[in-house]
Every structure is written in C-alpha cells, then in structure tokens.
Amino acid sequence: MIRPPLCLAFTLIAAIAVTAAARPAPAGDRERVRITRTDEAASKRFVLTRSDLGTATGWKGGFVKADIPLTTPCPGDLAFDPTESDVIVSGAAEADFKNTGIAFYSSAQVVQTVATARAAWRRWAVPGFLRCLRSSVDYNRPGFHAVSVTRLPFPAVGSFVAAYRTIYTVSSSAGTPGRYVEDLLLISSGRARISLTAIYPIASSDVAEEAAVVRGEIGLAQTLSRRATAGTA
C-alpha cells in the first residue's frame, strides 16, 4: 500500500500539545518535580532508541524536551483531572521517531516508588479518558473527526498497562484526506511510568498492516518495560 504523507498526523499531535498546554492542571494538583542526576539518566534508557526500531532505513528522530509536569490532551473544560500532586518526578525523558508512513512518540518518568508509578497511570485509565481522547481530536479542529475511541486488549506488560486506539479522519478541507490510527499505551514498570504512541494512516480494509503495527507495538512495549524494571529495581 502507498501511504499518504504523515504531515497531518504530526499536525494533530502538535495541536493536541497546544490545547493541553492551554489547560494545565491546577498548581496544587500537578506533579512535584525533584530531578536527580541518577534518575534523569535512567529515564533516557526507558524511551525509544534508534536501535529499538530495527534495521529499516529512513528513521529520523531522537530525544526531545520532556513534558513535565504532565498535561492531559483534553481541551477546554472537559472534566478529566487525574490527581498528580502525590507524584514526585525525579527523572523524565521523551524521544520521537518518524519514518515514511508511521511515527512513534515515547516518554518516561521515574517516580518515587513502584506503587506510585502503577497508581498514577491507573488514575488515567478510567472511562473519562476515552472522552478526553475523542475531544482532543474533535475540539476546535475543523476537518478532523474522531470515528472511534476504544480501549484495547493488550498483553500483560510491567505492573500495569492500558491501551487505547483513536481512529480519525481528515477531510480535504484540512489537507490531504485520509484515515488515521493513533494507538496509545500507558505502561507502569518498576518506578517508571511510560507512554508509547504510534500514529499511521491506514485503509479501512488494511487489516494485515494494522496487525503488523500492533505486533511491533507489543514488542516495543515489552522492550521498554524490561529496561525500566531492570533500571529502577
């Protein structure tokens, strides 16, 4: 299958980031940031590296500035405010990689305990987060439309994992029309809370290609989880 450019998918991510930044958590409910040199270095091992993506050529990317404290992708006054004030972040990293037809976004935070890492993502993995993800596509973005937002079954990874899929369309009025898939994984492993996002355009009938991406996501999630468990024991 010849895929359209991913510029629109990247534009969507940028738009989500802008709306999230416009709605930070209340000051009293944000994570507390107490970076240590050891955990900051560790966090960089818990995000994607070029070698994680195999031998295929064309990958571009690497580390980007970490988003701390975390912001939700929900714009406006949507009622999704997971508690974060009891989370102490001692290390944070993000890394993004793009290739023709697909992009991966990864982030990792090292927090104070294994229990905190697990509890923090559990607070996000509630029914309200589905509404949040839908709103991040539909809210004030002409030409973008969320077709479906679902929580997916996913193999056990780390101490906690939740997987979400957003399928959305882009109309010709917004650029190159197409159908896109955005998969989001929330992973707790050791003292790390990790997120992994994959974005790719896909035809509604392209089941084999979709399955291949999911297999890749599972492998990457397992790789990041193993590194985090070993590195924050």
C-alpha positions in Angstrom: 0.0 0.0 0.0 1.3 3.5 -0.8 0.6 5.7 2.1 -0.1 9.5 2.1 2.4 11.8 3.9 2.1 11.8 7.7 2.3 15.6 8.0 -1.4 15.8 9.0 -0.9 13.3 11.8 2.1 15.2 13.0 0.0 18.4 12.9 -2.7 16.7 15.0 -0.1 15.9 17.7 1.1 19.5 17.7 -2.5 20.7 18.0 -3.1 18.3 20.9 0.1 19.6 22.6 -1.1 23.3 22.2 -4.5 22.6 23.7 -3.1 20.6 26.5 -0.6 23.4 27.3 -3.5 25.8 27.4 -5.1 23.8 30.1 -2.5 22.8 32.7 -3.6 21.1 35.9 -4.2 23.3 38.9 -1.0 24.3 40.6 -1.9 22.3 43.7 -2.6 19.1 41.7 0.5 19.0 39.5 3.3 16.5 39.9 6.2 17.7 42.0 9.5 17.8 40.2 12.6 16.9 42.1 15.1 15.8 39.4 18.1 13.7 40.4 21.1 13.1 38.2 20.8 9.3 38.5 17.0 9.1 37.7 17.3 11.6 34.9 19.9 9.5 33.2 17.8 6.3 33.9 14.7 7.9 32.3 16.6 8.3 29.0 17.0 4.5 28.8 13.3 3.9 29.1 12.2 5.7 25.9 12.7 4.6 22.3 16.2 4.5 20.7 17.0 4.1 17.1 18.2 0.5 17.7 14.7 -0.4 19.1 13.3 0.1 15.6 15.3 -2.5 13.8 17.4 -2.3 10.6 15.0 -0.5 8.3 16.4 2.7 6.9 14.7 6.1 6.9 14.1 6.6 10.6 14.6 10.2 11.9 14.3 11.4 15.4 15.7 11.2 18.9 15.4 13.0 22.2 13.1 15.9 22.6 12.3 18.1 25.6 10.3 16.2 28.2 6.9 17.5 29.2 6.9 17.9 33.0 4.6 18.3 34.7 2.3 16.2 32.5 -0.7 17.8 30.9 -3.7 16.0 29.6 -4.7 16.2 25.9 -8.2 17.4 26.8 -9.0 21.0 25.8 -11.4 23.4 27.3 -13.3 22.4 30.5 -13.7 18.7 29.9 -13.9 17.0 33.3 -10.8 14.9 33.2 -8.3 15.8 36.0 -6.4 12.8 37.4 -4.7 13.5 40.7 -1.0 14.1 40.3 0.0 16.0 43.4 1.3 12.9 45.2 3.7 12.0 42.3 7.3 13.1 42.7 9.2 13.0 39.4 12.9 12.5 39.7 13.7 11.9 36.0 12.0 12.5 32.7 12.7 11.9 29.0 11.0 11.8 25.7 12.0 10.5 22.3 10.2 10.6 19.0 10.9 8.8 15.7 9.3 9.1 12.3 9.6 7.2 9.1 7.5 7.0 5.9 4.0 6.1 6.9 4.5 5.8 10.7 5.6 7.8 13.8 6.4 6.8 17.3 6.3 9.1 20.4 7.7 7.8 23.7 8.0 9.3 27.1 9.2 8.1 30.5 9.1 9.5 34.0 10.9 8.0 37.0 8.8 8.5 40.2 9.4 7.7 43.9 8.0 4.2 44.2 6.8 1.2 42.2 3.3 1.7 43.7 3.2 5.4 42.7 4.1 4.5 39.1 1.3 2.0 38.9 -1.3 4.1 40.7 -0.5 7.2 38.6 -1.4 5.6 35.3 -4.4 3.8 36.8 -5.9 7.2 37.5 -5.8 8.0 33.8 -7.2 4.6 32.7 -10.8 5.5 33.5 -13.8 5.9 31.2 -13.4 9.7 31.2 -10.1 9.3 29.4 -11.9 7.9 26.4 -13.9 11.2 26.2 -10.7 13.1 26.7 -9.1 11.4 23.7 -12.1 12.0 21.5 -12.2 15.6 22.5 -8.5 16.0 21.6 -9.4 15.2 18.0 -12.8 16.9 17.6 -12.4 20.1 19.7 -12.0 23.2 17.6 -10.2 21.4 14.8 -12.1 21.8 11.5 -11.5 18.9 9.2 -10.6 16.4 11.8 -13.2 13.9 13.0 -12.9 11.1 15.6 -14.5 7.9 14.2 -14.0 5.8 17.3 -12.1 5.8 20.5 -11.7 2.4 22.3 -9.7 0.7 25.0 -7.9 -2.3 23.5 -7.0 -5.6 25.0 -3.2 -5.8 25.4 -0.8 -8.5 26.7 0.4 -8.0 30.3 3.4 -5.6 30.4 5.1 -4.4 33.5 2.9 -3.9 36.6 0.2 -2.1 34.6 -0.7 -1.4 31.0 -3.7 0.3 29.3 -4.0 0.5 25.5 -6.2 2.9 23.6 -7.0 3.4 19.9 -8.3 6.5 18.3 -9.4 6.3 14.6 -10.0 9.6 13.0 -10.4 11.1 9.5 -9.0 14.2 7.9 -11.1 15.9 5.2 -9.8 17.5 2.1 -10.6 21.0 3.6 -7.8 20.3 6.2 -5.3 19.0 3.7 -4.6 15.5 2.3 -7.7 13.5 3.2 -7.2 10.2 4.9 -8.0 7.8 7.8 -5.5 7.6 10.6 -4.9 5.4 13.6 -3.4 6.6 16.8 -2.5 3.9 19.4 -1.6 5.0 22.9 0.0 2.7 25.6 0.3 3.7 29.2 2.8 1.4 30.9 4.0 1.2 34.5 7.2 -0.8 35.1 9.4 -0.6 38.1 9.4 3.1 39.2 8.8 4.3 35.6 5.6 5.4 34.0 5.9 5.2 30.3 3.8 6.2 27.4 4.2 5.0 23.8 2.1 6.4 20.9 2.1 5.1 17.3 0.4 7.1 14.5 -0.1 5.9 11.0 -2.6 6.3 8.1 -4.4 3.2 7.1 -7.2 2.0 4.8 -10.2 0.6 6.5 -9.6 -2.8 4.8 -5.9 -3.0 5.6 -6.2 -5.5 8.4 -2.8 -7.2 7.8 -0.9 -4.0 8.0 -2.7 -2.9 11.2 -1.9 -6.3 12.8 1.8 -5.9 11.9 1.9 -2.5 13.6 0.3 -3.9 16.7 2.8 -6.7 16.9 5.5 -4.0 16.7 3.9 -2.0 19.5 3.8 -5.1 21.7 7.5 -5.8 21.1 8.5 -2.2 21.8 6.3 -2.1 25.0 8.0 -5.2 26.3 11.4 -3.8 25.5 10.8 -0.5 27.3 9.2 -2.3 30.2 12.2 -4.7 30.7 14.6 -1.8 30.7 12.6 0.1 33.2 12.1 -2.8 35.5 15.9 -3.6 35.5 16.8 0.1 35.8 14.6 1.1 38.7 14.6 -2.0 40.9 
